[in-house]
């Protein structure tokens, strides 16, 4: 037992060290700057967001507001709040794996979570996703405990964690269909908790009602999300590469095939010790026997596939898929991989050693890549490059200006170029650009995600025709151009 505690502590320390290493290496991208600006509204400014349409989850910003009041708004400080929850996911997934599967699966899952490039990435981002993964898994854990023991305080803990997770991110509600379906299929196993389950499901509707007030009408409207539509196979493919490889520079079929192999081994080959011991006669006993033999695979498969399928059905009317919205199912992903490793190990220790070694090589090399390569839009370097430069600064797209402001922290002359994606023609662009640049000799154009504002490149085309390019610089996902318009002062 002491060795086990020491091993868990070592895994926790490794998870912390990996997450705190180069925590502020990547520049804050626009969503992270948004999070800090939202948090600075304070509790009074954020409370209306609990019922305001279009907000992914106000609770994270409320918690971050208290956090940055205590420790400041620096990159390191804001991201450390996410690091904390990402680190706690390691002992939590061990507890869940040990309680509902077995110790070997729990240890392997804890190792994979601790070294997961995907989960490390979101533990190093000032957004709600690591908190969402932690709270969602905690709610699943309490749900299973409540079904098994049927105690009021466990149902209360489930309702509290599930309700809070919905206000961290609205799509946490996708776990509820999985939980409901799992209970209905496993009813013979948990039939003693039927009454409490019905009451809990009814109560769980209450915290969702303020969100449903705007969310359901929005889903039924023609609101454009800006997300691409993905078919169900495409969604699973994206999740396989994202959860398994994240930002790996080689994201090829070989590492993905290894991850898929382990997932399939977990579903098809893994059996928890003691499962399948039911031998009574009768139809009900037959159902119980099937559930007993496949209970672990059923639980993890539903945990993984039901939320994905629900999101796909929503996307048929309004495309909203992006992998981070489904971070709440990553525990099932890594528990299944742990099951796959254990199942393989029972058949061949050599094959287990090879698979585990390959996984560690892939994870560690990817972690090194994403902590030593500028991947996010590098506004830190862009702001430093622009320090004390004179001239008008145009932001393409304008929304990134607040990210630039975060790092520049001084006054400058800035303006928004004309929005052309709405159909503005070249003549209209020329007219607006003449007004914007009137009286300016030097004009700087900062481009980041510019296609979202000017996909035809008409703004830069006007600058090329009416000025001379005299300087330019390029950083990760940020380009800067300096034009002389030849007007003098």
Number of C-alpha atoms within 10 A of each C-alpha: 6 7 8 11 10 11 13 18 13 12 22 19 14 16 25 20 14 23 28 19 11 14 22 18 18 22 22 25 19 18 14 19 23 19 20 21 16 18 25 19 14 17 15 9 12 18 14 10 19 15 16 16 15 12 16 20 22 25 22 24 26 23 16 26 24 15 17 17 12 10 13 13 20 14 20 19 18 26 24 22 23 25 29 17 20 27 27 17 26 26 21 18 27 25 18 24 26 16 14 18 21 17 16 16 27 26 24 23 29 29 23 25 27 26 23 25 30 24 27 27 20 23 28 29 27 28 24 26 25 29 25 28 25 23 24 27 24 20 22 20 22 22 24 20 18 22 21 15 13 19 13 12 11 19 22 16 18 24 21 16 20 27 23 22 27 24 23 27 21 21 20 25 19 20 25 17 15 23 19 14 15 19 21 14 14 18 17 15 18 18 14 14 17 15 10 16 20 12 11 17 14 10 14 18 14 12 16 18 12 14 22 16 13 15 20 10 12 15 15 11 11 10 12 10 10 10 12 11 17 17 12 15 9 11 18 16 13 16 21 19 22 18 23 27 24 22 18 22 11 11 16 11 11 10 19 17 13 17 23 19 15 24 24 16 20 27 21 14 17 21 21 19 10 9 15 16 11 16 10 11 9 9 9 11 14 14 16 22 21 14 22 20 18 18 22 20 21 17 21 22 19 19 26 21 15 20 23 23 15 15 21 20 14 14 19 12 14 22 20 20 19 16 16 19 18 22 24 27 25 22 27 22 27 28 27 27 26 28 34 27 28 25 22 21 15 12 10 11 13 11 14 18 14 11 19 16 12 14 20 16 12 19 22 16 14 23 23 13 16 22 21 12 11 15 17 17 22 23 30 19 18 21 17 12 14 15 13 12 11 13 18 21 24 24 22 27 21 21 16 23 20 15 22 24 16 19 16 20 10 9 8 16 10 17 16 16 22 23 19 20 15 9 9 13 12 14 10 12 18 18 11 16 17 13 9 17 18 10 13 16 17 22 22 23 24 25 20 24 17 20 14 15 21 21 13 14 13 19 24 17 14 16 21 14 10 15 18 14 16 10 11 13 12 14 18 17 14 20 20 20 19 21 22 20 19 12 11 9 7
